[in-house]
Amino acid sequence: MSGPASAIAADLTRVLGPHKVLSTIGERLSYRYDAIQMGVTPLVVVLPESTADVVAAVRAAKAAGLPIVGRGAASGLSGGAAPSEPAVVISFTRMTRLSIDAARREAVAQAGVVTLQVSEAAKPHGLIYPPDPASFRTSTIGGNLGENAGGPMCFKYGVSGDYVKRLEFVDENGDLHHLTRDAYDLAGLLIGSEGTLGLITEATLRLTTPPRFTRTLMSSFPDVGAAAEAVSQAIAAGAVPAKLEFMDRACVGAVEDYLKIGLPREAGALLLVDTDGDDLETVETELELVERACMQQGGNVRRAANDTDAAQLWRARRSVSPALGRIRPQRMNEDIVVPRSVLSEVVREIEALGLASGFHVVQFGHIGDGNLHPNILFDPKTESEHAVHALAHDIAMVALRHGGVLSGEHGIGSMKLPFMKEALDAGTLDVLWDVKRALDPLERLNPGKVLPPADLPALTGAAHA
């Protein structure tokens, strides 16, 4: 190791000690990726154990004129944690302090606390932390806030940012700030900014009480459009399910191959639904509204017989990622959001794009709030990654054409950066760049993510293969 890497490693080791700094090539190689994207090997990796360590690392990187990339569990799906250039990577996995204040219904969690740990710590106090991304067993609070992650409960209960009361972050100078959700709500600006405006080190999270009653059903449909129509119809009728999840035929088949739990392979699509609340009559009424909408769209409905049966159904949804990993070694996971009024058109268009492309494309997601996750499965050894990116662009264009957006919870990262000039007009991008440069004037925080540079040409047309 020589040059900038050697110098910054020596500086950080002197300030933080050798056990908090990874400098060998073997150690650094493991920090060049997230769950979907390979990036550039870091110059050095810092493993802070406190906010003071983060401050010291940021100041050392600034003095050396080096970019900084924050990183949690690297479960992200848009390249956000994969360095786009040689950088100092700050990995928060050792910052795991967590406390519960039951009287205030709050959890104070450092950035490296795993999401599930918050829920488990709150449970003995009769409280829950509702945000539940599919990666909740591994993803961290800092990463969830960086992407503003959602999960199956987001339709009724909201996403990660809805539960933040206070936030602690370190800016590009290495100065520490404590934010509340008032005035200009700078905390709200940092949430979802993917580490491009500051490094979140700690959050005070709102907890709530769990519902007394929950009911679950599964409905299978002849095609994806019918499932989407049932969702729109149930919500229009007044149902507000706690969870409303969708899987298409390819997704159902993959999960059944993986779990072998008796999912209906013949179904064109499945809906999994929870209704919940403290009044059993209301919970049952909402379930009946969903059930009626499903049946009117040709769905076959099965209610969960008990809690064990319900847990098995939700296990199927939680197992989508490992199930898809058995089909192809890599996948590009889209994260579009569209108005519910066009759901049926959108899922049908994406299904047609997949069939025409020759790639294995599956769809699932939080369909209640229009958040769809079309996945393109591929083998980079035998299939063109250029064609994969072209198909991803076509799918993104479907969302934009129908009044949707590029991301609901996975972020823009580097994967969707080429699409941003089509998603936003030049004036809006200029304003976003003004915000970025106000908080990060030298553009050192997670460079190459979220905002496209001025010289990046906009993609045009429907395909680029």
C-alpha positions as CSV (number, residue, x, y, z in Angstrom):
1,M,0.0,0.0,0.0
2,S,1.4,3.4,-1.0
3,G,0.5,7.0,-1.7
4,P,-2.8,8.4,-0.4
5,A,-4.0,5.1,0.9
6,S,-0.8,4.6,3.0
7,A,-0.9,8.2,4.3
8,I,-4.6,8.2,5.4
9,A,-4.3,4.8,7.0
10,A,-1.3,6.0,9.0
11,D,-3.2,9.2,10.1
12,L,-6.3,7.3,11.1
13,T,-4.4,4.6,12.9
14,R,-2.6,7.3,14.9
15,V,-5.8,9.0,15.8
16,L,-8.1,6.0,16.4
17,G,-5.9,3.0,17.0
18,P,-5.1,0.0,14.8
19,H,-8.2,-2.0,15.8
20,K,-10.5,0.6,14.2
21,V,-8.7,0.9,10.9
22,L,-8.6,-1.7,8.0
23,S,-5.8,-1.0,5.6
24,T,-4.7,-4.3,3.9
25,I,-6.0,-5.0,0.4
26,G,-7.7,-8.1,1.6
27,E,-9.6,-6.2,4.3
28,R,-10.6,-3.3,2.0
29,L,-11.9,-5.5,-0.9
30,S,-14.8,-6.6,1.2
31,Y,-16.0,-3.0,1.4
32,R,-16.3,-2.1,-2.3
33,Y,-19.9,-3.4,-2.8
34,D,-23.5,-3.3,-1.6
35,A,-26.1,-6.1,-2.1
36,I,-26.4,-5.4,-5.9
37,Q,-23.4,-3.2,-7.1
38,M,-19.7,-3.6,-7.2
39,G,-17.7,-0.3,-6.7
40,V,-14.1,0.9,-6.3
41,T,-11.9,-0.6,-3.6
42,P,-11.7,1.9,-0.6
43,L,-8.4,3.6,0.3
44,V,-9.0,2.7,3.9
45,V,-12.0,1.5,6.1
46,V,-12.8,3.0,9.5
47,L,-14.8,1.0,12.1
48,P,-15.9,3.8,14.6
49,E,-17.3,2.8,18.0
50,S,-18.5,6.3,18.9
51,T,-19.6,9.5,17.4
52,A,-16.3,11.0,18.4
53,D,-14.6,8.4,16.3
54,V,-16.7,9.5,13.3
55,V,-15.8,13.1,13.9
56,A,-12.1,12.2,14.0
57,A,-12.4,10.1,10.8
58,V,-14.2,12.8,8.8
59,R,-11.7,15.5,9.9
60,A,-8.8,13.3,8.9
61,A,-10.3,12.6,5.5
62,K,-11.1,16.3,4.9
63,A,-7.5,17.2,5.8
64,A,-6.3,14.7,3.2
65,G,-8.8,16.0,0.7
66,L,-10.4,12.5,0.3
67,P,-14.1,11.6,-0.3
68,I,-16.1,9.7,2.4
69,V,-18.6,6.9,2.0
70,G,-20.8,5.9,4.9
71,R,-21.8,2.2,5.1
72,G,-24.1,0.1,7.3
73,A,-24.8,-3.6,6.6
74,A,-24.4,-3.1,2.8
75,S,-27.9,-4.6,2.2
76,G,-28.8,-1.7,-0.1
77,L,-30.0,-2.3,-3.6
78,S,-28.9,0.7,-5.7
79,G,-25.2,0.9,-5.2
80,G,-25.4,3.6,-2.5
81,A,-22.8,2.0,-0.3
82,A,-20.4,1.0,-3.1
83,P,-17.7,3.7,-3.5
84,S,-17.6,5.3,-7.0
85,E,-14.0,6.4,-6.5
86,P,-11.2,5.7,-4.0
87,A,-12.5,6.9,-0.7
88,V,-12.4,6.6,3.1
89,V,-15.3,4.2,3.9
90,I,-16.8,4.6,7.4
91,S,-18.6,1.4,8.4
92,F,-21.0,1.9,11.3
93,T,-21.4,-1.8,12.3
94,R,-19.7,-1.3,15.7
95,M,-21.9,1.6,16.7
96,T,-24.6,-0.5,18.2
97,R,-25.7,1.3,21.4
98,L,-29.5,1.0,21.9
99,S,-31.8,2.2,24.7
100,I,-35.5,2.2,25.3
101,D,-37.4,4.9,27.2
102,A,-40.8,3.2,27.6
103,A,-42.4,6.2,29.4
104,R,-41.5,8.5,26.4
105,R,-42.1,5.7,23.9
106,E,-38.7,6.3,22.3
107,A,-35.7,4.3,21.3
108,V,-32.3,5.9,20.9
109,A,-30.3,3.9,18.4
110,Q,-26.8,4.4,17.0
111,A,-26.5,4.1,13.3
112,G,-25.2,0.5,13.4
113,V,-28.1,-1.0,15.4
114,V,-29.9,-3.7,13.3
115,T,-33.5,-2.9,12.7
116,L,-34.9,-6.1,14.2
117,Q,-33.0,-5.3,17.4
118,V,-35.1,-2.2,18.0
119,S,-38.3,-4.2,17.7
120,E,-37.0,-6.9,20.0
121,A,-35.8,-4.4,22.6
122,A,-39.2,-2.6,22.5
123,K,-41.3,-5.8,22.8
124,P,-40.8,-6.4,26.6
125,H,-42.2,-2.9,27.2
126,G,-45.4,-3.6,25.1
127,L,-44.1,-1.4,22.3
128,I,-43.2,-1.9,18.6
129,Y,-41.1,-0.2,15.9
130,P,-43.3,-0.5,12.8
131,P,-40.8,0.1,9.9
132,D,-39.9,-3.4,8.7
133,P,-37.9,-3.6,5.5
134,A,-37.4,-7.1,4.1
135,S,-33.8,-6.9,5.2
136,F,-34.8,-6.1,8.8
137,R,-32.7,-9.0,10.2
138,T,-29.5,-7.4,8.8
139,S,-30.1,-3.8,7.7
140,T,-29.1,-1.0,10.1
141,I,-31.0,2.0,11.4
142,G,-28.4,4.3,9.7
143,G,-28.9,2.6,6.4
144,N,-32.7,2.6,6.7
145,L,-32.7,6.3,7.3
146,G,-30.2,6.9,4.5
147,E,-32.7,5.3,2.1
148,N,-35.9,6.1,4.0
149,A,-36.7,2.4,3.9
150,G,-40.3,1.1,4.1
151,G,-41.5,-2.5,4.3
152,P,-44.7,-4.4,4.3
153,M,-46.3,-2.2,7.1
154,C,-45.6,1.1,5.3
155,F,-49.0,1.5,3.7
156,K,-50.7,2.0,7.1
157,Y,-47.9,2.8,9.4
158,G,-45.4,4.7,7.3
159,V,-41.7,4.5,6.5
160,S,-38.5,4.9,8.5
161,G,-38.5,8.7,8.4
162,D,-42.0,8.9,9.9
163,Y,-40.6,7.5,13.2
164,V,-37.6,9.9,13.6
165,K,-38.0,12.4,16.5
166,R,-34.4,13.6,16.7
167,L,-31.3,13.0,14.7
168,E,-27.5,13.3,15.3
169,F,-25.2,13.7,12.3
170,V,-21.7,14.7,11.4
171,D,-21.2,17.2,8.5
172,E,-18.5,17.3,5.9
173,N,-16.3,19.4,8.2
174,G,-16.4,16.9,11.0
175,D,-18.8,19.0,13.1
176,L,-21.5,17.3,15.1
177,H,-25.2,18.5,14.9
178,H,-28.3,17.6,16.9
179,L,-31.6,18.0,15.0
180,T,-35.3,18.0,15.8
181,R,-38.2,17.9,13.4
182,D,-39.0,21.6,13.4
183,A,-37.9,24.8,11.7
184,Y,-36.6,23.8,8.3
185,D,-36.6,20.1,9.3
186,L,-33.0,19.5,8.2
187,A,-33.4,16.0,9.7
188,G,-36.1,15.3,7.1
189,L,-33.6,16.5,4.4
190,L,-30.9,14.1,5.6
191,I,-33.4,11.1,5.7
192,G,-33.3,9.6,2.3
193,S,-30.2,11.5,1.1
194,E,-28.1,8.4,0.9
195,G,-25.2,9.8,2.9
196,T,-24.6,12.6,0.4
197,L,-25.4,15.5,2.8
198,G,-24.0,14.2,6.1
199,L,-23.4,11.0,8.2
200,I,-26.2,10.0,10.5
201,T,-24.7,8.7,13.7
202,E,-27.7,8.3,16.0
203,A,-31.5,8.6,15.9
204,T,-34.3,8.9,18.5
205,L,-37.1,6.8,17.2
206,R,-40.8,6.9,18.0
207,L,-42.3,3.7,19.3
208,T,-46.0,2.7,19.4
209,T,-48.2,0.1,20.9
210,P,-49.0,-3.0,18.8
211,P,-52.6,-3.6,17.7
212,R,-54.7,-6.1,19.7
213,F,-56.0,-8.0,16.7
214,T,-54.6,-9.0,13.4
215,R,-56.2,-11.0,10.6
216,T,-54.5,-12.4,7.5
217,L,-55.6,-13.6,4.1
218,M,-54.0,-14.7,0.8
219,S,-55.7,-14.3,-2.5
220,S,-54.6,-15.9,-5.8
221,F,-55.5,-14.3,-9.2
222,P,-55.5,-15.4,-12.8
223,D,-53.2,-12.5,-13.8
224,V,-51.2,-9.6,-12.3
225,G,-53.7,-7.0,-13.6
226,A,-56.6,-8.5,-11.6
227,A,-54.5,-8.4,-8.4
228,A,-53.7,-4.8,-9.0
229,E,-57.4,-4.0,-9.7
230,A,-58.4,-5.7,-6.4
231,V,-56.0,-3.5,-4.5
232,S,-57.4,-0.3,-5.9
233,Q,-60.9,-1.5,-5.4
234,A,-60.4,-2.5,-1.7
235,I,-58.8,0.8,-0.8
236,A,-61.4,2.8,-2.6
237,A,-64.0,0.9,-0.5
238,G,-62.4,2.2,2.6
239,A,-60.0,-0.6,3.7
240,V,-56.6,0.5,5.2
241,P,-54.7,-2.8,5.5
242,A,-51.6,-3.0,7.8
243,K,-49.9,-5.0,5.0
244,L,-50.8,-5.4,1.4
245,E,-48.1,-7.3,-0.6
246,F,-48.0,-8.6,-4.1
247,M,-46.1,-11.4,-5.9
248,D,-46.4,-12.3,-9.6
249,R,-46.4,-15.9,-11.0
250,A,-42.6,-16.0,-11.5
251,C,-42.1,-14.8,-7.9
252,V,-44.6,-17.3,-6.5
253,G,-42.9,-20.2,-8.3
254,A,-39.4,-19.2,-7.1
255,V,-40.6,-19.0,-3.5
256,E,-42.4,-22.3,-3.7
257,D,-39.3,-24.0,-5.2
258,Y,-37.4,-22.6,-2.2
259,L,-39.8,-23.2,0.7
260,K,-42.2,-25.9,-0.6
261,I,-45.1,-24.7,1.6
262,G,-47.9,-25.2,-0.9
263,L,-48.2,-21.8,-2.6
264,P,-50.5,-22.0,-5.7
265,R,-48.0,-22.2,-8.6
266,E,-50.9,-21.8,-11.1
267,A,-51.7,-18.3,-9.8
268,G,-50.9,-15.4,-12.1
269,A,-50.4,-13.3,-8.9
270,L,-50.8,-13.5,-5.2
271,L,-51.9,-10.8,-2.6
272,L,-51.0,-11.2,1.0
273,V,-53.0,-9.0,3.3
274,D,-53.1,-8.1,7.0
275,T,-55.8,-6.0,8.7
276,D,-55.2,-5.0,12.3
277,G,-56.5,-2.7,15.1
278,D,-57.8,-2.6,18.6
279,D,-61.4,-3.1,17.6
280,L,-62.1,-6.7,16.3
281,E,-65.2,-5.7,14.5
282,T,-63.4,-3.0,12.5
283,V,-60.5,-5.5,11.7
284,E,-63.0,-8.1,10.5
285,T,-64.9,-5.5,8.4
286,E,-61.7,-4.3,6.7
287,L,-60.8,-7.9,5.9
288,E,-64.2,-8.5,4.4
289,L,-63.8,-5.4,2.2
290,V,-60.5,-6.8,0.9
291,E,-62.0,-10.2,0.5
292,R,-64.9,-8.9,-1.5
293,A,-62.7,-6.9,-3.8
294,C,-60.5,-9.9,-4.4
295,M,-63.4,-12.1,-5.3
296,Q,-64.9,-9.6,-7.6
297,Q,-61.6,-9.6,-9.6
298,G,-61.6,-13.4,-9.8
299,G,-59.4,-14.1,-6.8
300,N,-59.5,-17.2,-4.8
301,V,-59.3,-16.2,-1.1
302,R,-58.0,-18.1,1.8
303,R,-58.0,-16.7,5.4
304,A,-55.1,-17.8,7.7
305,A,-56.5,-20.3,10.2
306,N,-54.3,-19.1,13.0
307,D,-51.2,-17.2,13.9
308,T,-48.9,-20.0,12.8
309,D,-50.6,-20.2,9.4
310,A,-50.3,-16.4,9.0
311,A,-46.6,-16.5,9.9
312,Q,-46.0,-19.1,7.3
313,L,-47.7,-16.9,4.6
314,W,-45.5,-13.9,5.6
315,R,-42.5,-16.2,5.6
316,A,-43.1,-16.6,1.9
317,R,-43.0,-12.9,1.3
318,R,-39.9,-12.5,3.4
319,S,-38.1,-15.3,1.5
320,V,-38.4,-13.6,-2.0
321,S,-34.7,-12.5,-2.1
322,P,-33.1,-15.8,-1.3
323,A,-35.5,-17.6,-3.5
324,L,-34.6,-15.4,-6.5
325,G,-30.9,-15.8,-5.8
326,R,-31.3,-19.5,-6.6
327,I,-32.5,-18.7,-10.2
328,R,-29.6,-16.4,-11.4
329,P,-26.4,-15.3,-9.6
330,Q,-27.3,-11.6,-10.0
331,R,-30.4,-9.4,-10.1
332,M,-31.2,-5.8,-10.7
333,N,-33.9,-4.8,-8.2
334,E,-36.1,-1.9,-9.4
335,D,-38.1,0.2,-6.9
336,I,-40.6,2.2,-8.8
337,V,-43.7,3.9,-7.3
338,V,-46.8,4.6,-9.3
339,P,-50.3,5.9,-8.5
340,R,-52.7,3.1,-7.5
341,S,-55.1,4.2,-10.3
342,V,-52.6,2.8,-12.9
343,L,-51.3,-0.2,-11.1
344,S,-52.9,-2.8,-13.3
345,E,-51.6,-1.0,-16.5
346,V,-48.1,-0.7,-15.0
347,V,-47.7,-4.3,-13.9
348,R,-49.0,-5.6,-17.2
349,E,-46.6,-3.3,-19.2
350,I,-43.6,-4.5,-17.1
351,E,-44.7,-8.1,-17.6
352,A,-44.8,-7.6,-21.3
353,L,-41.3,-5.9,-21.3
354,G,-39.9,-8.9,-19.4
355,L,-41.3,-11.4,-21.9
356,A,-40.1,-9.4,-24.9
357,S,-36.6,-9.0,-23.4
358,G,-35.8,-12.6,-22.9
359,F,-34.7,-12.0,-19.3
360,H,-36.2,-13.6,-16.3
361,V,-38.3,-10.7,-14.8
362,V,-40.3,-11.1,-11.6
363,Q,-42.5,-8.5,-9.8
364,F,-43.4,-8.1,-6.1
365,G,-43.7,-5.3,-3.7
366,H,-45.7,-3.0,-1.4
367,I,-48.5,-2.7,-3.8
368,G,-50.8,-0.9,-1.4
369,D,-48.8,2.3,-1.8
370,G,-47.9,1.6,-5.4
371,N,-44.3,0.6,-4.6
372,L,-43.3,-2.2,-7.0
373,H,-40.0,-4.1,-7.1
374,P,-39.6,-5.6,-10.6
375,N,-36.4,-7.7,-10.5
376,I,-34.3,-8.5,-13.6
377,L,-32.5,-11.8,-12.9
378,F,-29.3,-12.5,-15.0
379,D,-26.0,-14.2,-15.2
380,P,-23.2,-11.7,-16.0
381,K,-21.1,-14.5,-17.5
382,T,-23.6,-15.3,-20.2
383,E,-26.0,-12.3,-20.4
384,S,-25.3,-8.7,-21.4
385,E,-25.2,-6.3,-18.5
386,H,-25.7,-3.5,-21.0
387,A,-29.0,-5.1,-22.0
388,V,-30.0,-5.5,-18.3
389,H,-29.5,-1.7,-17.7
390,A,-31.4,-1.0,-20.9
391,L,-34.4,-3.0,-19.6
392,A,-34.1,-1.3,-16.2
393,H,-34.3,2.0,-18.0
394,D,-37.4,0.9,-19.9
395,I,-39.1,-0.2,-16.6
396,A,-38.2,3.2,-15.1
397,M,-39.7,4.9,-18.0
398,V,-43.0,3.0,-17.5
399,A,-43.2,4.5,-14.0
400,L,-42.4,8.0,-15.2
401,R,-44.8,7.8,-18.1
402,H,-47.6,6.9,-15.6
403,G,-46.9,9.8,-13.2
404,G,-44.6,7.7,-10.9
405,V,-41.1,8.1,-9.5
406,L,-37.9,6.2,-9.7
407,S,-37.6,5.0,-6.1
408,G,-39.8,4.4,-3.1
409,E,-37.2,3.1,-0.6
410,H,-34.1,1.6,-2.3
411,G,-32.7,5.0,-3.3
412,I,-31.1,6.3,-6.5
413,G,-27.6,5.4,-5.6
414,S,-25.5,4.9,-8.8
415,M,-27.8,2.5,-10.4
416,K,-30.6,5.0,-11.2
417,L,-28.3,8.0,-11.6
418,P,-28.5,7.8,-15.5
419,F,-32.3,8.1,-15.3
420,M,-32.5,11.3,-13.1
421,K,-32.4,13.8,-16.0
422,E,-35.6,12.2,-17.3
423,A,-37.2,12.1,-13.9
424,L,-36.6,15.7,-13.0
425,D,-36.4,18.9,-15.0
426,A,-33.1,20.9,-15.2
427,G,-34.4,23.6,-12.9
428,T,-35.2,21.1,-10.1
429,L,-31.9,19.4,-10.5
430,D,-30.1,22.8,-10.2
431,V,-31.9,23.4,-6.9
432,L,-31.0,20.0,-5.6
433,W,-27.4,20.6,-6.5
434,D,-27.6,24.0,-4.6
435,V,-28.7,22.1,-1.5
436,K,-25.9,19.5,-2.0
437,R,-23.2,22.1,-2.3
438,A,-24.5,24.1,0.6
439,L,-24.0,21.1,2.9
440,D,-21.1,19.5,1.0
441,P,-19.4,22.3,-1.0
442,L,-16.5,20.1,-2.2
443,E,-18.8,17.2,-3.0
444,R,-16.8,14.8,-0.8
445,L,-19.7,12.9,0.7
446,N,-20.6,9.8,-1.2
447,P,-19.7,11.3,-4.6
448,G,-21.3,9.9,-7.7
449,K,-24.6,9.1,-6.1
450,V,-28.2,10.5,-6.4
451,L,-27.5,13.7,-8.5
452,P,-26.2,13.4,-12.1
453,P,-23.4,15.7,-13.1
454,A,-24.1,18.3,-15.6
455,D,-22.1,16.6,-18.3
456,L,-23.9,13.3,-18.0
457,P,-26.1,13.0,-21.0
458,A,-29.8,12.2,-20.5
459,L,-31.0,8.9,-21.8
460,T,-33.6,9.0,-24.4
461,G,-35.9,6.6,-26.2
462,A,-37.4,3.3,-25.0
463,A,-34.4,1.0,-25.2
464,H,-30.6,1.3,-25.3
465,A,-29.6,-2.3,-26.0
